[in-house]
């Protein structure tokens, strides 16, 4: 099977090395005053299932899946500046996956991961499941398989296994933070300090996730399995700040990211999980530790002068990275030197904790703006004739992309309309300020959100 696949890859690369995509600008939507909004378009002449932007490069990795015989499935690398497919390769998206790196694209074929260059050549192959690319040390971190806690560090340049160890990740790996000395702090099932070159690791036992009976198990499994098709899940694990390893199927109600940011102040690291607040030195030695006032969720830490400010946001992320309400929000302040509580301005929300809430927008047909609301799953089923739009992405601190099916809008946090995409949209991605989207006619558009 592998030899046949590689043979076909060589043929496809040869045949597609000069394939171009048509490109120009066209109106993609309407501003609130009725003016047309222009975007650059890329048309391929074949059915696109999914695309993923390559970090740091003007390239897209695109999956092509035809719905009519012979049901071709291909993975392609497209240059946005040259408007050209650099290569395509045969792939089975039901079991094969991919991830983008600075050295090329890692493709998981037949239980092996292979690195493809910009020319489509196979640079190396080995057996593991990548979850993070550390470009500085040219190391790929991954697990032997997504259920395994055995982590390996693989050289991005030649595929050699540099080290192996263990990292628990029932709730995924929700945060990677690079230190000045090259070491990584990883929020997995524990808070880990890892040297990506040697694999030397120190871990602090923490409570980073939870189960929620309010999340529908069937919906979770459908979303999880659907994420595997087209490389959507595996392709999303490419070195961004929030990186989620697949949650095991025996935890369909998992909520993850129930922890704070890493607040680094001089030679101290502050961090909070669901129960505790820590102050650590740069070698992960505990300087002080304090139990939180009450159970917490995703939280924010910041230091000003001698005070450490703590805000429990009361939310977590579900299996599809949607915000869900988990606890009540509250604020605290501590002496950063020893963790002594200073003040407790607790903020009580009007809602209780009996239902999991999700942030969304509502709009009636005759209204000219949206209403932002926190609703339970039960409340979402009936809205008195108003249409409920889910959040696709938080674009900036003020802007959201929202949708109902394939009907997409861009609104500010108050629900004011900035842009209505006047054609059905199947997928979106934000890279820097560039918003990239795919419509139902297999055309990819891009525009700068700062132009809104």
C-alpha angles and dihedrals in degrees: 000000000000093000091049091050093050091048090052090047091058092051093048093048091053093049097047103039091106101034110134131199121220111246137183139120127282141165110275102172151347130265119223090264092055097256117140118250116218127216136176113254135204120198122193108180093230135079115277117207099178143344135203127192116235109237113251095001135089089240139111127208105215132192115211117197121173118209095204127064131317081034095211118199118197139168115213139185113218128193110219093198098046093036089224138126104236093195145335129207135192112255140167106227092193090072109004124082139181144204132193126237138168089257096051139284123318110217123191108217127167093349091309130103116223130188115225120197125219086269091054095249117146107242100180144332137209140153116269143095111247121219106164138024116211100195095182094061092028089235130142114209117206149136128256084245132345093262094049125092090206105112124197134192112219127189109247091209101053107004095243115153106240098182145340134213143140133281124171114223113167090144095036131248103292102173139028120187123184117218124214090252092055098257120129129229109208127190103210124133084313131025104259135193108204135181102214092203098052104018091233105155140182119193135196115204109241143165107241105156147028144197120249120198087201093073112089110238096210092050090049094052092046091051093045096048090043089054091061093059114089094011091278095139101034092041091054093064097080111130102289121140094259111050121168124199109209112276109239114259092242089070103058093157098052122144114194139187092053092155142080134264117267106263109199116191114177105300097348132089119204121197138162131197128182094295112013143051117212137194111198136177122231091273092053095254111151112244093177138344131198135183114241121247091250138347111300142196133200105349144181127227126191135166126221119174106315096338130096110206119206126194121183105206092195095225139102136183124258128215091285093046093253118148113253129179113249110160139000116280121245141161132228138174128210139186101256092214099061107359096250111161112248107178136353114209096174115195114207120204120220092235124074130228097253093100135039109244129209128197115238144142130250129204137172119215094251096046121100096208141036129248115226113218144165107230136176119236089253092054091051091067095068126030105162095257096316119126118238118222121196124216113256098180142345098235098183136345086279106030134072132181108219133181148183105207105312094339105108133191135173113220138167122245091270092055098255112150118246100167139357113205100222096207133059111275122205103183140007137190133182119214111179103310094334115106112201123190141173123218132200094265092064093256123137119211131192134190140158113257090209085072091066 
